[in-house]
């Protein structure tokens, strides 16, 4: 590879790096593989991509599943993994669909679920991010002010979800 080709590769890499920097220029998203990003952009709407792959948030009280009361299951919009049951959905008054626990939770054990919790500090305060265990999609956040017995409030973006009604309903 000649000097000109190396410089071109360097400039393209620098452009990609700048494109992935946060608004303040301080941090990269964890979704930094160009091919994977392109694949997700082809599969998802721009809003779904922003929320699930770039850790965005939909506006409160704007999501299509906020007031959904049908029985069924909520799946990851990216990989279709089952995440939450309508039986654990409740109105938290926060503006996002809220759930008291994930599908597969056994008491306080979430090992059989399709979610992971990760500490997140992007808002200036420490919160707990909820991501899909199967595809690493950002779903929302979990807080410790939910209803008993779990005490959890999973605030999840509607655009990160795909609702499947229960069969036979």
Secondary structure, DSSP 8 states (H G I E B T S, - for coil): --HHHHHHHHHHHHHHHHHHB-TTS--B-S---HHHHHHHHHHS-HHHHHHHHH-----TT--TTTT---SEEEEETTT--EEEEGGGEE--SSSSEEESS-TT-BTTB-TTSSEEEEEE-TTSS-EEEEEETTT--EEEEEES-S-TTT--EEEE-GGGEEEEE-TT-
